[in-house]
C-alpha cells in the first residue's frame, strides 16, 4: 500500500513537472513569435516609407543611402561614427 502511494506520488510529480516545463516552453515560443511579428511589421513599414521617400524625391538607391546616412548624422548632432564609403552592389563572380 505504501509502495503504491509512493508510485502514484512520483507519477503525479512527473506530470506536474512535465506540465510546468511545457507551459514554460509554450510561453517562450509565444513571446518569440510576438517579437518576430512586431519586428516584421516595423521593418515592412520602414521599407514602404523608404520606397515612397525614394519615389517622391526621385532618388537612386545610392542617393537614398547617402540621404539616410546624412539624416542619421544630423539627428545625432554628429555624435556618431559610420563609414561613408559608397556602397557598391555585389557583382556575381565570372563564370
Secondary structure, DSSP 8 states (H G I E B T S, - for coil): -HHHHHHHHHHHHHHHHHHHHHHHHHHHHHHHHHHHHHHHHHHHHHHHHHHHHHHHHT--HHHHHHHHHHHHHHHTTT-----------------
